[in-house]
Amino acid sequence: MTVTIFVVSLLAAMALGMPLAFALLASGLALMFHLDQFDAQIVSQNLISGADNFPLMAVPFFMLAGELMNAGGISRRIVNSAMVWVGHFQGGLGYVAVLAAIVMASLSGSAVADTAALAAVLMPMMKKAGYRMDRSAGLIASGGIIAPIIPPSIGFILFGVAGGVSITKLFLAGIFPGILMGLALAITWWLVARMDKVEVAPKVGVMERLKVTADAFWAYLLAVTIIGGMKFGVFTPTEAAVVAVVYSLLVGMFIYREIKIKDLYGIVLAAGKTSSVVMFLVAAALVSAWLITVANIPAQVVTMMEPFMDNKMLLMIMLMLLVLVVGTALDFAPTVLILTPVLMPLVRQAGIDPVYFGVLFIINNAIGLLTPPVGTVLNVVCGVGRIPMHEVIKGVWPFLVSQIVVLGMLIAFPALVMVPAKWMAS
């Protein structure tokens, strides 16, 4: 009964057009009335404590770092460096998009920011070269969802806070699966675009390649600094976010000289607006999470999944199907924040490694960014590339299938996640 009340009240609030954070609060209040435990003080205390969390400080800092990277020319230089190495191949701009998506994912952790940057730089180039715009938009959108998987990942931060899982371990475990997702996109692009007659970029000499790559040196150094610093215990993920902000600001202002003092207000304001939405969602979701625990909903979910508890792989398949379905209706952050406190007790009781589950869970939620009707990155590509949604949906499905295949491989072969993760952590 409690599960029904929570779900129905949440969906009803969303159907009325209520913003998602307020819909979460409304569903939490519905649970409180059902349990006869309504207390405004409890709501306010949990709302404040939900956002008052040290690891969550990484979210606004990584958001700000992403804005600084885009404004400071770091993102553009990454695309340019990928262009000189693979742009001359048949379908080369597609490989540029995949390679740039992987590198940019290691810098910002935001699917929306990465997708917007890639679409703004690459889609005009792909249109001019004669690429099919629906397919190009689908590839760029699919490349953008690598950002929540390769560290620094805002998704892993949210999951780690909500599920009580080491964020550093999640970061290190996400590196190889993220690269695997990029490889799957490259293979899919080769399969679907190899027969297209498009203009390829001229092949440049080795010295020109080295010159352009050297221009992007400071961008690549940031990725090495963040991942290396966490691997060797120099700083925590939250401290890594601050390092990313300071580094991006200094590079953008004093090395690339594309950020002026007058630009800082707009950059900070844009990051603040995005961060406030995420942080309010987190606070509202953790109110619901507390009530979910009080209502003993996790135990009810465990009972529902009891037939699958003896088979970890079958249980993982059922959980991933559940997340995939929910992800079509909810955005990334709410899905993570709502389902994590519900599913983690079940995961621990079944003896599934929380880090392994977290990686697959976030990958699944990232795939949800590609599925209509919500499909946040699809909307970003539509807006930046000025392409109708139905065209983007038509172009994205081969790449969506390839990412689901990767998810299936990780379910079937957990070592693809855990072995590289243990190597990185050692």
N, C-alpha and C positions, 0 to 999 in steps of 0.2 A: 504493500500500500504506500509506504513512504517513497519508494522508487517512483511509483506512478505519479504521486503528488509533485515530486521534484521535477520530473521530466515534463509533465503537462503544464505546470506553472511556468517553467522556463520557456517552453515553446509558445505558450499563450502570450507571454510578455513580448517575445520576439515578433509574433504575428501582429501585435498591436503597434509595431514600429518602435518599441522602446529600445534605446541604445543597449548594447549587450551587457555593459557593466551594470546598468540599472536592472536589466532582466535577471542577472545573476543575484542581485540583492533581493529582487522580488521573489525569486524561487526560494531563496534562503528564508525570507520572512514567512512564506507559505509553509515551509517545513516547521518553523518555530511555532506558528499557530497550531499546526497539526499535532505537534508534540506537547502543546500547552506550556511552552517555555519562552513566550515572548518577553524580551527585555531589551529596550532600546540601548541600554548601557553595554550589553554584551555585543550588540551589533557594532556600535561605535568603537569599542575596544578592539574587536577583531579586525575591523576595517583599518584602524591605525596600525596595529601590530602586523597586519598582512603586508603593508608596504615598508614597515620599519625593519628591514632585514639587510644585513651588510652585503651578502652576495648579490642582492638585487641592485646595488649601486652600479654594478657592471652594465646594466641595461642602458641607462641614460648616457653613460660614458661611451659605450660602443656605438650608440646612435649618433652621438656627437662626432666620434671618430669617422664614421661613415660619411657624414655631411662634409667634414673637413677634407676627406680623401677625394670626394667628387669635386669640391670647389677648388682644391689645391692642385688638380691635374694628375693625381696619382692614378686614378681609375683610367684616364685616357692613355697614359703612358704604358699601362699594362696591356691595353688593347693594341697599341702600336707595336709593342715588343712581340706580342703573339703574331701580329700581322706579318712581320718581316721573316718569321721562321716558317709559318705554315700557310700564309695567304696565297702563295703561288700554286698550291695544289688545286686539282679539280674540286670544286665545292669548298675552297679554302677558307672563305669567310665563316662557314659553319664551324670548322675546326678552330678558327680564331675565337669564336663565341664560346666554345666549350673550354678551351684552354684559359681564356680570360676569366670565365666564370669560376673555375677552380682556384685560380690565383686570388681573385677578388673575394672569394668565400673565406680565404684565410686571413682576410683583413677586416671585414666589417661584421659578418655574422647575421646580416639582415637580408632576407630574400627580396624584399620590396626595394631596398636601396640598390642592391646589385642588379636586379632586373631593370630598374629605371636607368641606371648608368649604362648598362650594356645596350639597351634598346635605343637610347638617345644617340650613342656613338655608332652602332653597327647597322641599325635598320636603314638609315638613309644610304649607307654604302652598299648594302645588299640589294636595295631597290634599284640603285643606279647600275649595278652589275648584272641585273636581270634575274635575280633569284625570285622564286615564288614567295610572296610576302606572307601568306598564311603559314607556310612551312617554316619560314625564317622566324616569324613571331613565336611559333610553337617551340622551336629550338631554344630561343633566347629565354622564354618563360621557363622551360624545363631546366636550363642551365642555372637560372636564378635560385631554384629550390635546393641547390647544393649548399648554399650559404648557411642554412641552419644545421648542417651536418659537419662540415669541416670547421674546427675551432678558429677564431672565437665564435661560439654559437649562442645566440640569445635564447634559442629553444632549449638547449641543454641547461642554461642557467635557470630558466623557469621550471624545468622538470626537476633539476637537482634540488631547488628550494622546496617545491611542492612535495617531492617524494623522499626527501632526506637522503639523497645519493650524492657521492663525491662529484663535484663539478669538474675537477681536474681530471679524474679518471674518465668521465664522459667525454671531455674534450679530446683526450688522447685516443680513446676508442673510436672516435668519429672520423679520424683522418683517412684510414684505408677505405671504409665504406663510401666516403665522399668521393675519393678518387675513382672507386669502382663505378659510382653513378656517372661520373664524367666520361669514363671509358665506354659505358653502355650508350651514352648519348652520341659519342663519336662513331661507334659502330652503326648505330641506327641511322645517323646522318649519312654515312657512307652507303647504306643500303637504299635509302629513299631518294637521295639527291645525286647519285653518281651519273645518271643519264641526262640530267638537266644541262642545257647548253647555256652556260653563263660565262661572263667575262671574269677571268682570273687576274689577280694582281701580278704585276711584273716581278720576276725573281730578282732579288737584290744580292749584291756581293756580300762576302763574309764580313768585310770591314764595315759596311753599312749596317749589317745585322748586329754586329758587336756594338756599334755606336748607339743604335736605338735601344738595345738591351741595357747598355750602360746608363742611358738616360733614365731607365726605369729601375736602376739599382736600388735607390732609396725605398721604392715601393716593395721590392722583394725582400729587402733587409728587414722591413717591419714584420713581415710574415715569419721570417726566421727568428726574429727577436721574441715575438709573442709565443710561438710554439716551443722554441728552445728554452725560453725563460720558465715556462710552466713545467717542461719535462725535467729540468735540472733543479726545480724548486726555488728559483730565484724570486718568483712572485706568484701570488694567487691569481685566479681568473679576474677578480675584481681589480687587483693592482695592475694586471695586464691591460685592462680597459683604460685605466688612467695613463699608462705608458703609451697606449695607442693614440690617445687624444693629444698628449704633449708632443709626441713624435710627429703626428700628422700636421699639427699646427706649425711646428718648427720647419718641417720640410716644405709645407705649402707657402710659408711666409718668407723664408730666408734662402731656400735652395732653389725651388721652382719659381718662387716669387709670383704666384698667381692669386694669393690671398692678401687682400689689403685690410688695413685696420677697419675701414668703413664696412667691409663685408662681414665682419665677425658678428655683429648684432643679428643680421639675417640668418646666418648659419646656426648660431646658438638658439635663436627663436624657433627655427624649423626643427632642430633636434629636440627642443623642449616640448613642442606640441606633440610630436610623435611619442616621446617618452612618457608624457602625462597620460596619454591614452592607454599605453601598455601598463603603466604602474597602477592606474585606477582599476583596470581589468584584473590585475594581480590581487589588489586589495579586496575587490568585490568577490573574486573567485575564492579567496582564502576564507572569507566569511562563510560562503557556501560549503567549503571543504570542512570547516569546523563542524557545521551542522550535519553534514553527511556522516562524519564520524560519530557524532552524538546519536544520530538516528540509526546507527549500525547498518548503514547501506552496504558497506564493503562486505560484511558477513552475509548479507542477502545475495550479493553478486557471487560470492564464493559458493554458496549453496546452489545457485543457478548453474555454475560451471563445474559442479562436483563430478559429473560424468566424464569430464576431460582431464581431471587432476592427475590421473596416473600416467598420462602420456604428454610430456612437455611440448613436443612438437605440435601435436594436435591442439593443445591448449593455446600455444602461440598463434596458430593459424586462426583459431576462433577469435582471439583477442585482436589480432590484426584486421580481421574482417569487420569486427565491431568498430575499431578506430577508423577504418577506411570509410564506412558508411556514415559515421558521425562527422568525419572531416568534409564530406560533401555539403553539409548543412551549416557547420560552424567554421569560423576562422581559426587560424593556427593557435594563437595564444589561448583563447577560451577553451579549445579542445584539450590542450595540454593541462590547463589549470583545473578543468572540471574532471577529466578522466583519471589523472594521476592519483589523487587520494582515493579514488574508487578502486583502481586496479592494482595498486602497489601491494596492499595486504594479500591479495590473491597471488600475485607474482612471488612474493616472499614465501607464502605458505606452500606453493608448488615447488619451491627450490630452484627457481629460475634466477640467474645472476641479474641483479638490478641494473648493472651497467649495460649488460647485453640487451636487456629489455628496453632500457632507455634509448639506446641507439636505434633499435628497430621502431620504437614508438615515435621518435622524432622524425625518422625517415618517412614513416606512414603519414604523420601529420603534415610534413612538407609536401608529400604527394597530394594531399588535400588542397594545397594551394593552387593545384592545376585542375581541380574538378569543379565544374559548375554545380549549383548556381553561384556559390560564393567566389571561389577561385581568385583570390586576391591578386596573384601575379598576372593572371589573365587580364584582369582589369587594368593593371599597370601597363602591360604591353599594348592593350587597346588604346589607352590614353596617350602614351608616348608616341606610338607608331601610327595612330589615327587609323586603326583597322577595325572593322566591325567584329563584334564578339563571335558571331557564328563562323567567321573566317578563321579566327584564332583557334577555336575549338576544333575545327576541321584539321588544322595543321598540327595541333599539339598531340593528337591521340597516339601516333607511333612512338613518340618519346615518352608519353605517359605509360604506355604498355612496357617499354624498356625499363622504366624505373620500378614498376610493379614486379617485373622479372627479377631485378636485382634484390628487391625485398624478399621475394620467394627464395632466392639463393641463400640469403643470410639466415632465413628461417631453417632451411634444410641443412646448412653448414655453418653452425655457430662459430666454428674456428676462424672463419673469415673475419669475424669481429674480434674475438677474444685473443687469438694468437698475436696479431699485430698490436693490440692494446697492451698485452703483457710485455711485448718487446719494447714498446715506446715507454712504458712505465719503469722498466728495469734500468 
